Amino acid sequence: MFGFKLGLNRMQTSSYSRREFFRAATLAAASLPFINPLATSAAEPDKKLGFALVGLGNLSTHQIAPALQQTKYCRLAGIVTGTPAKADRWKQQYGIPEKNIYNYDTMSRMVDNPDIDVVYVVTPNALHAESTIKAAKAGKHVLCEKPMEISVEKCEQMIAACKQAGRQLAIGYRLHFEPNNLECVRIARSKALGELKRIEASFGFQIGDPTQWRLKKGLAGGGCLMDVGIYALQATRYLSGQEPISVTAVSTVTDPVKFSEVEETINWELKFPGGLIAKSASTYGFSGMDNFTAYADQGWWGLDPAYVYNGIYGRRSDGAEIALDNIDQFAAEMDDFAHCILTNRPTRVPGEEGLRDIKIMMAIYEAARTGREVNLA
């Protein structure tokens, strides 16, 4: 794996402009022909949809809420939190009306609130289904953070609830809107460097606080794989444009006290139709893995870093850089979802996409637990 890095704050949100957003959408259209690109026309909507954030933790506070201020089709209209002190702070900071502030037990009252069109679920993983189903029953569209949930059954319940309500469900796969990742997909699909033969993708970091919810299986569903390994899994799927047919995996733990409930490190290998192999890894035990490389019969290309909020950068074997504009990925994903709703188009990251990842991750866990290859086809 190539090991270059840019000297940037890798988790800092970059400035976001309409020009950059439409550039990202154009790249998506060129590289992913199976999705619906965000379209512009004389009939382009001039309305902003009201978003309510469910869960006011670090991601909502430092990424999503600021990103909403930069969007074209969205506005922060409401919040859902179980902490009154947080509600007070957000009310003052963003001018949120008292009637648009809910707790987890009062979400059903959103049905009578026309200010809120979309609910963005940003709670711990195992609470995603509960909030999604409540929002759908209240007649709201739902954008849910990844991983979609912690079981196949819960994912299916979320999809069914939104379909029954006639509302869209999208999963927060922000890298589907990130220009450098999209350029790598374009290279793969166009076969610019030949036929894709192998992918290596990894993402991990050294986790801190041993009491946090990410280390509790009941809330997280798993460890590093569910949290950041899903990005590496996604990379192998969107680069290849295929679904894997089998998986083998190995899970390791060096700190059995800290990682008594969830995995610390996991390595897995996916086999795809036609002989393509993808080797991936994720960890909570150490930092430095944030990359992917795709190998074809005429060269290679990849990103390092690949999955963070800012500073994504890459190279090709022919010496060319992959260094397109960095955008606010959260603003892009929210604007795209709002535009899909306003123009009655399906999202490119529906609940079915989240369900596919959960099915594969459950197979990865089974392969690691049993030591056997697990068939996915």
N, C-alpha and C positions, 0 to 999 in steps of 0.2 A: 504494500500500500504506500502510495507516495505520501510524503510527510511535510508538505509546505503549509504554512499558516500566514494569515495577515495579522498585523499588529493592531487589531481593532477590539473594541469592547464587544464581545461576541453575543451578548444578550441585550444590547442597547437597541431600541426601536429607532429606525431611521425615519427621516422625513418622507412624507407620502404625498404624491400629487396625482391629479387626474391623468396627466400624460403618462406617468409611470404605470398607473392601474390599467389603462387601455393597452399599453405596450405589453404588459403581462398577459392580458386577455388575448392579444393577437398571437403571442408566442404559444399560448395554450391551444389556440385554434390550429396553428400550424403543426404542432407536435403531437396533439392528441385528437385525431380526427373523429374518434368515437364519442366525444363529449360535445355539449352545446356551448360554443363560445359566447361570451357576453357581447351582445350586438349593440351597435349604435345606429340611430336613424333619426329622421325628422320627428318621429313619434316617441323619442326617448322620454321616459318618465321624468317628471319634475317633482315627484312626491318623495318624501322621506318616511320610511317605516320606523315605527317606534319599537325599540329593543328593550327588553327587561332582562337584566343579568341575575341569574340564580346562583348564589354563592359569591361572596365578596372577598375571596382570598387573594393571594399574591398575584395570580394570573389576571384576574379581573381588575385588580387595583392598578397594576403596573403596566399591563399590556392592552387588555381589551377595552377598558373604559377610555384611556387616552386615544386608542385607535378609532373609537367611535366618533371622536371629535374631528377626525380627518376624512370621514367617509362622505360620499356623495348622496347615497340613497338611504342612510340610516341615521338615527338619533337615539341617544340614551334617554328612554322614557320612564323606566321603572327599575326597581331592584327587589330581590327576594333574599332575606337574610334572617338568621335566627339570633342575631346579635344586635340589640337595640342601639348600642353605642356606634356600631358601624353604620346603621341606618341614618343616624343623626349626622355623622360626618359626611356621608355621601349626599344627603339631602342638601346640606349647606354648600358642598363643593360644586355640585352639578345642578342645583336648583330643581331638584326632583319634587314634584307635588306630593303632599302627604297621602293623597288618594292612590298614588302609584307605588306605594311602599307596602310590601307584603312580607309575611313570614311563611314558612313551609306549610303551615296549617291553613293558611288563608289564600293559597294560590287559586283555588277554585273561583274566587270572586273576580278574577281577571275576565271572566266571561262577560261581565258588564262594563268593561273598561275599553273603549275604542282607541285609547291612546297607545295601547300595546298591541302590536301586530306579531312580533317574534319574541320568543323566549330563548335565551342563550344559556344553556345548562353548563355550569362550571363548578360543579360539586365533586366530592370524591367519587371514584368510579362506580362503586356499588349503589350510589344514590341516583345515578343518571336515569334509570327507568322510571323511578317514582316521580321525579320532577317532569320528565318528558310526557308521561301519561297524563299527569295533572294539567299540563299546559295544553296538550291536544284536546282534552275534554273541555277545556275552557275556550276552545276554538282558535288557538294560537299556533302558528308555525313554530318549528323547533330547530335550533342549531345546537348540537350537543358536542361537547369536547370529546376527544379521543382518550383512551379507548372507549368505544360506544357503551359497553357495560362489562360485566365480569362473567357472563354466561351466554350461551347461544339462546337459551329460552328467554332471557330478559330482552335481548336484542330483538327477537321476533315479536315480543309483546309491544315494544316501542314502535316497530314498523306497523303493526296491526292497528295500534291506537291512532297513529297519525293518518293512516289510510281511512279508517272508519270516520275520522273527523273531517276528512277532505283537506288535510293540511300537509305541507311539505316537511320532511325531516332531512336535515343535512348533518354530516359529521365534520368536526373541525380539523380537516386535513389541510392545514394552511400551505403546505409545500406544493399542493396542486395548483397554487397560484403564484409560486415563486419563480422568477424568470430563469435563474441558473439551473434549477432542477428541471424546468420545462425544456431548456436547451439540451440538457442531457438526454431527455426523452426523445427530442427531435433527432438527435444524432443516432439514437438506437433505431427509431422507427424508419428513418430515411436510409439506414444502412450506410451512412456516410463513411464509416470505417469498417464496413463489412458486416458479416453475420455475427450476431451476439453469441458468445460461447460460454462466458463465465461472469459472474458478478460477485464481488466481495463488498459487504456492507456492515458497518458496526456503529454503535452509539452507546455511550456509557459515561458515568461520572462517579465520583466518590461521594456517596450520600452522607449527610451529617446527622442531625438530631435523631437518635434512635427511638424516640417516642412518637414520631410523626405518623400520620395516617398511611403514608405510602409503604410503611413496613408492617401494616396490619392487613392480613389477608382478607378479613371480613369487609374492609372498606376498599382495598386496592385490587383484590382479586388475584394478585400476584406481585412480583417484584419488578426488577428492571425491564423484563420483557414487556409487561403491560404498560409501563411508564414511557420508556424511551426506545426499547427494542422494537416497538411497533413502527418507528420511523425507518429503521433498517429493513424491516419486513416490507413496508410500503414501497421503499425504493426498489427492491427486487421485483415487485409486482408491476410498478409503473414503468420501470426501464424495460422489462421483458414484454409487457403487454399480455402476459399469460398468467394462468393460475397453476400453482404447483400441484404435482400429482403424488408426491410422498415426501416425508421428512424424517430425519434422524436428529437426535439432540443429546447434549450432555450438560448437566447442571452441576455447579461446584459452589462450595461454601467454605470460606476461610475463617469466618467469625460466626460460629453457631449461636451465639447469644443474641447478637444484633439481628441476625437473619434466621431467627427461629421459626418465622411464619412464612417468609417469602424467599425466593431465590436471590442469591447475591450476583452470580454470574451464570450466563447460559450461552452455549454455542449451538448453532443448528445449521443443518444443510438441507436445502430444498432441491428437489429434482423437478424440472419442468419438461413439458413435452418437447420432443426433438433433441433431447440430450443436454440442454442447458442446465448448469449447476449454479446454485447461489449459496455461498458460505457466509454466515452472519454470526455476530456476537453482540451481546449486551451485558453491561455490568453496573452494579452499584459500588463496586469495590475499588475502582481506581478511575482516574480521568485520562483523557487523551484520545478516546475513540469517538470520532465524529466525522465519518467519511464513507464514501463508496467509490469503487472503481469498477467500470464495465470493460470487459475484454472481448474484442472481436477479432476476426481473422486477418484484419488489416491494421489493427492498432488498438489503443485503449483511451479512455477518457474517464474523468471523475471529478468529484468535489471534495475538498478538505479545507475548511469545515463545510458540512453538507446540510445540516438540519437546524441550525440555530436561527435566531431572529434577525441577525445582521452580520455582515462580513462573509457571506457565502462566496466561495471562490473555487475555481478549478482549472484543470489543464487537460490537454489532449496530447497523445503521443507524437503528433506532428508539430508540437511546440506552441500551438495556439492556446491562448488563455480562454477560460470560460469566466467572464467577469462582467456580467450584465448588471443593470441597475439593481441595487437593493431597494426593496419596497417595504412598506408596513404590511406584513403578511396577514395580520388580523383584519386590517381595514379592507384588504383585497378580498378576503374570504367573505366578510360580512356584506360588502357591496355586491359581490357576485350573487350571494343568496337573496339579498333584497331585490336585485334586478330580476332574478328568476321568478320571484313571487309577483312582482309588479307586471311582468310580461307573460306570466303563466307558462313558464318554461321549467323543465325539470332541472334540478341541481346536478352538477357533475360529481358530487360527493354524497350520494343518498345513503339512507340507512342500510341498504343492501351492501354497500361498500364496507361499512363498519362491521356488519355481520360476517362478511367474508374473512376479515382480519381476525375476528374472534374465533371463528372456526379453525383457522390455521394455528392460532396461538394455543388453543386447547389441544390440538394435535402435537404441537411442539412440547407442551408440558407432558403429554402422555408418552411421547417418545423418550423424553429425559427420564421419566419415572420408571419406565419398563425396560429401557435399553434396546428397544426394538424399533425397526422402521415402521412408520405409520402411514398407511395409504390415505390419500386425500381425494382421489378421483371418485 
